[in-house]
Amino acid sequence: MKYAEILFQQKVGEGKDTLTYSIPERLNTKIGQSAMVTIRNRPKAGIVWDIHEKKPPFRTQAIKEIIHEKPLLSQNQIETIKWMSKYYFCPIFKILKLFIYKRILDGNPVKSRTKELEQISRSESKELTAAQKEAIHRITTENVNNFLIHGVTGSGKTEIYSRLAKHQLEKNKQTLILVPEISLTPQIIEYFEQSLGIRVTVIHSKLSLGERHKAWKDIWKNKAKLVIGSRSALFSPFQELGMIIIDEEHEFSYKQDNSPRYTTHRVIEKMQTLDPSLKAVYGSATPSIESSEKFKDSIIRLEERIGNATLPEVTLVDLREEFKKKNYSIFSDKLREEITKTLKEKQQALLFINRRGAASSVVCRDCGISVNCDDCEIPMTYHAKTMAQPKLICHHCGKISAVPSSCPGCKGINIRYLGIGTQKIEAELLKEFPNARVLRADKDTTSKKNSFKEIYTAFRNHEADILIGTQMIAKGLHLPMVNLVGVIIADIGLNIPDFRSTERNFQLLTQVAGRAGRGESKGKVIIQTYNPDNIALVSTKSHNTEGFLKYERTQRKILRNPPFSKIAKILIENPSLENCKARAEQSAKKLKAIMTDEGMEKIEINSYPAYLTRLRNKYRFIVLIKSEKEEQIHYLLEKLPKEYIMDPNFKIDVDPISIT
């Protein structure tokens, strides 16, 4: 008699991942198949996780039927799920949900309303530059699994991706192209379909149930050869996956916020250990420090834009000087002048606001200084409602201070709490330019399905003159008529107290600047700031990515931050501030005790308030673990008592993108 361990998409008991069932001789049962069984006399579908001959010490029920003859999960996918559960401290049933939709597991078909579309007419092949040819040659011929394409904005990275996908198609292999935002998919889908003359299969969260079901089945049946999607597309049931292309690889959206808190790059590494033939190509105009370091021996550089296009001219406008001129508007004189010129010349403009972070920074409008912590020398954050009264909090050491009535530097009284939204920009813009046609792309205007596609298409067709937006307009969009980009205020992101803040802001500003001048005219970028000497802004102005990477790498090495260490973050939540702080300190103490008992060295463990100290009526503290060895961090966390790890208010995040 053979027995099967069945895994379900729900918790089945304390300390159990699977339930054991006997296998009737009439069934040809394989690992990875979906099976129908009964739990408490009710039918339930699960995955055959393991098959063995060890008779359990209890009476077993038999599997009723096999739903799909062909396994829904490959052996490599099963190994990936097991690894993710252990690496990210996440129950295995939660990870299974990433790989299989419930309706597919149940064998419950969903009728897709997707119409069969007409044959695509293939566009003429673009002529490649010497740099593009060299990149394609290296990737397709060298016996290297990972490449990093570091190419300036507009240098033709997408055409390289297209040729690589074609190369995989010719070998009858599947290709996955990951994009950081759903908003990028309309543009990139159109590009690949016209370039290759085939239908692209799309996977992302905004699809209908029927669309997702059809896409999943097409990939599983090996009908879909080219797949484009957000990070979750990584878990699609590929049969012959030959290459993964990660566009805008530096983006934080490749990290999952909730459990399992996986990092796309790290999961791909694991997939490559299970399938050594799988190639990965990472691309960005502003690659992350981690990727630049990891793939330093296989970087491909594209240093010039395609055709006659040149990088835009970037101007930093010092808002302190604007204030002295009594210009209290959102728009500096320079930006107002360039918007006027753009409208007159029938060109287009993008206005960008960096809205990352909910709390504001405190900046003096006279001298530009931000209020820093005396002990840590990093900007303190203004909290209007976290405490009983407005306070400044250091998110490194936990120091709490009163809000100053005057500047600690110049003693001036023109203190400003930075914070501005897209709606306010739109209102002010229409006051100054009442005849301008304006579109806005933010969470409010892009919440519905296809809403961003409609905005993007309308703007590309020049049905509007100015597009106002947040990060979603900063990434990868090709808009040839945009010759002006205005960054309303660059300082909001500069003052977020995290070791990645400077890098993040350089990437954002460089990316949004790269939307300008991609057509015939030379683009202009106006960045408004109170801190024109900041390294991120100075490097953006001079397009000095290499210099910035060198500077940031040096800072990381000195402070032993990634990629020169591994980190894990524990987020602790509690309705009581005192209890939350005590639990964090207790957890840090416990970890240090384990470290001492095990004789482990060079591990830093610190506890401090989270950047958003109070969220959804809960206070939040962080315990940060830093070590040069990844295995030390995992060993330490695995030694924690079970009641810690099982507590829903005790959230472990391995390889976090933020430490605040």
C-alpha positions, 0 to 999 in steps of 0.5 A: 500500500502506498500513501500520499502526503496532501498539501492544502491551501490552508492550515490543516493543524498545529505543526502539520503541513500535510495530511496523509491519505492512502492511494487506491491501486486504481489511481496512477498517482504522481507527486505534483498532481491535484487530488480530491480527498475528504476532510471532515466528510467534505470534499477538498482539493490538495496537491500530492506533496509526497508518496511513500510506503510508511503506514501511519499509526492511524486509520487513513482515508483514501484519495477519491480521485486525481483531478488533473492527470498532468502534475500542476507542480514540477519537482523544481517548483516543489523544491522552490516552495520548500526553500521559500517556506524555510528561507522566508519563515512562512507557512508552506500553504501560503506559498502554494497559493502563489503557484496555483489559483484555487479554481485550477486546484479544484478543477473548477473551470472558469469561462474566459471572455477573452476574444481570440484576436486577429493575427498580429502584423509584425513590424520591420526589424530595427537596425541594431547599434554595435553596442546592442549587437555585442550585448546580444552576442555575449548573452547568447554565446557566453557560458554565464548564467547572469548578465546585468545590462547597465544602459542609459535611458533610451539606449535600446535595452527593450530591443535587446530583450526582444532579440533575446526572446526571439532567440529563445523562441527559435529554441522552442523555449519559454521566456519570462519578462518581468516588469516592476509595475503593471502600468508598464505592461501596455507599452511593453506588450505592444512593443514585443507583439509587433517586434516578434509577431506573436501574442504575449501572455500577460500575468498580473493582479489586475487580470480578471479570474477568467484571464488569469485562468487562461494565462496560467493554463496556456503556460502550463500547456507550453502554448505560451512562449512569451510571458510578461508580468509583475513579480508574481509571474515568476511562479507560473507553471513554465515547462521549458523556461529558458530565460528570465529578463528583469526590466528596471531591476533596481525597483523596490516592487520586486520585493513582496511586502506581506508574507511570504516577503520574498525578493524576486532576485533571490528566488531566481537564484534558487531557481537557477540552482535547480535548473543550471541552464536557466539564464537571467538578464537584469536591466536598468539605467540605474542598477542597484548597488547589490546587483552591480556588486554581484554581477560586476564580472558580467556587466554590459554597458550601453552608454549612448541613446539610440539614434540622434537622441542625447541625454537631457540637460538637467537644471537644479533650482534652489528653492531657497533663492525662490523664497528670497525672491518672494516666489511662494508658488509650487513652480519656480520661475525657471520651471514656469518659464519652461512650461510656457515654452513647452506649451507654445511649441506644442510639446509635452511635459511631465511633472513628477512628485515623489510621494514615497513616505507618509510623514514629512520632513522639517526644512528651513526655507531660509538656509535649507537645513533639515532638523537632524538627530543630535546622536545619529546625525540623520534627519528626524521625521515630523509626526503630526498625529503619532503622539498626543502632540506633533513630535520629531522622531529619530527612526534610528535611535528612537529619540523624540523631540519637540517641533522647533519654532525656529531653525536650529541653524540660522534661527530663522522662523520660516520652517516648512513641513514638506508634503505636497500632492498631485491634486494640489499640483493640478489645481495650481497648474490650471490656475497658472495655465488655464488652457493647458490640457492636464492628465493626472496619474496617481492611485486615485486615477489609476485604481480601475482596470486599464485606467493607466493604459487609457491615460498613457494612450491619451497622453502618447496620442497628444490628447493632453499637454501635461501629465502629473504623476508619482513613481508610476510615470518615472519608469520605462515609459517611452514618450517621444513628444516629452521634452520637459520633465519637472520634479516639483520637490526632490527633498521629500525622499532625501530625508527618509532615514534609511541607508537606501534613501540616497540610492533610491532618490538617485534612481528615481530622479535619473529615471524620471529625467530619462523620460525627457528628450527621447524624440527629436528635441533635446530634453530639459529637466528642472529639479526643484530642491532645498538641497542642491548639493545633495550627492543624489541630485548632483549626480543626476544633474551630471548623469554620473551614474558610475560616480554615484555607484562608486560613492554609494558602494564606499559608504555601504562598505564602511557601514557594513550595509548590503551588499557587504552584509546580510540583514533581517528585520523583525517588525513587532506590533502592539496596541501599547507603545510601552508593550511594543517597545518592551517586546522589541527589547526582549526579542533583541535580548533573546537573540543576543543570548542565543548568539552568545550561547552559540558562540557566534560573532560579528552579528549586530542586533539593534531595536528601535521605533519603525519609521511609521511608529503607529499604523492602523492603531498599532505601535511598531518597533523593529529589531534589526539583525546584521551579519556578513554571513547569511547562514548565521542570520537564519540559524539565529532566527530558527533558534527563536522559541516557537511562540515568537515566530508563530505570533502574528504581531512578530513579522520576520523579513529576510533581505528587507528593502528598508530597515525603518 
